[in-house]
């Protein structure tokens, strides 16, 4: 199982949407609860965020590979699908 690095901002509506999708996905598939997530608030830890190449949050990485980066006007359904794909990649052996 691979660890996810999840960049976010506490006041970002897209970050809240992605967290809601994560919670829903964990309820649907208990295997996702086993995935380790490093939560990085880029305002609190800019020194970590500066080591990664991204422009928007939420932004999810597995190792050095950017797996998902939100965009303006993203729907919940789109976000849900992207977060699910990252979780699937994390649990894949």
C-alpha positions as CSV (number, residue, x, y, z in Angstrom):
1,X,0.0,0.0,0.0
2,X,1.3,3.4,-0.9
3,X,1.1,6.6,1.1
4,X,-0.7,9.7,-0.2
5,X,0.6,13.2,0.4
6,X,-2.5,15.5,0.4
7,X,-2.0,19.3,0.1
8,X,-4.8,21.5,1.2
9,X,-5.9,24.8,2.6
10,X,-8.3,25.0,5.5
11,X,-10.6,27.6,4.0
12,X,-10.7,26.1,0.4
13,X,-14.1,24.9,-0.7
14,X,-12.6,22.4,-3.2
15,X,-10.5,21.0,-0.3
16,X,-13.7,20.5,1.7
17,X,-15.3,18.9,-1.3
18,X,-12.4,16.4,-1.7
19,X,-12.5,15.6,2.0
20,X,-16.2,14.9,1.8
21,X,-15.5,12.6,-1.2
22,X,-12.8,10.8,0.8
23,X,-15.1,10.3,3.8
24,X,-17.8,8.9,1.5
25,X,-15.3,6.6,-0.3
26,X,-14.1,5.3,3.0
27,X,-17.6,4.4,4.0
28,X,-18.2,2.6,0.7
29,X,-14.9,0.7,0.8
30,X,-13.3,0.0,4.2
31,X,-10.0,-0.9,2.4
32,X,-9.5,2.8,1.8
33,X,-9.3,3.4,5.5
34,X,-6.0,1.6,5.5
35,X,-4.4,4.1,3.2
36,X,-1.9,6.4,5.0
37,X,-2.3,10.1,4.2
38,X,0.1,12.8,5.0
39,X,-2.0,15.9,5.4
40,X,-0.1,19.1,4.5
41,X,-1.7,22.5,5.0
42,X,0.4,24.6,2.6
43,X,-0.1,27.8,4.7
44,X,1.3,26.0,7.8
45,X,4.1,24.1,6.0
46,X,5.2,26.1,3.0
47,X,8.6,24.5,3.2
48,X,7.0,21.2,2.3
49,X,4.7,22.6,-0.3
50,X,7.6,24.3,-2.1
51,X,9.2,20.9,-2.8
52,X,6.2,20.0,-5.1
53,X,5.1,21.4,-8.4
54,X,1.4,22.2,-8.3
55,X,-0.8,25.3,-8.6
56,X,-4.1,24.4,-6.9
57,X,-5.4,22.5,-4.0
58,X,-6.4,19.9,-3.1
59,X,-3.4,18.2,-4.7
60,X,-2.7,14.6,-4.1
61,X,0.6,12.8,-4.7
62,X,1.9,9.3,-4.4
63,X,5.6,9.5,-4.1
64,X,6.8,12.0,-6.7
65,X,3.8,11.5,-9.0
66,X,1.0,14.1,-9.0
67,X,-2.2,12.1,-9.1
68,X,-4.8,14.8,-8.8
69,X,-5.0,18.5,-8.8
70,X,-8.3,20.3,-8.5
71,X,-9.4,23.0,-10.9
72,X,-12.0,25.8,-10.8
73,X,-15.6,24.9,-11.1
74,X,-14.9,21.2,-10.5
75,X,-18.0,19.3,-9.7
76,X,-18.4,16.9,-6.7
77,X,-18.8,14.0,-9.1
78,X,-15.5,14.8,-10.8
79,X,-13.7,15.3,-7.5
80,X,-15.1,12.0,-6.2
81,X,-13.9,10.1,-9.3
82,X,-10.4,11.7,-9.0
83,X,-10.0,10.9,-5.3
84,X,-11.3,7.4,-5.9
85,X,-8.6,6.9,-8.6
86,X,-5.9,8.0,-6.2
87,X,-7.1,5.7,-3.5
88,X,-7.2,2.8,-6.0
89,X,-3.6,3.6,-7.0
90,X,-2.6,3.7,-3.4
91,X,-4.1,0.3,-2.6
92,X,-2.8,-1.4,-5.8
93,X,0.1,-3.7,-5.2
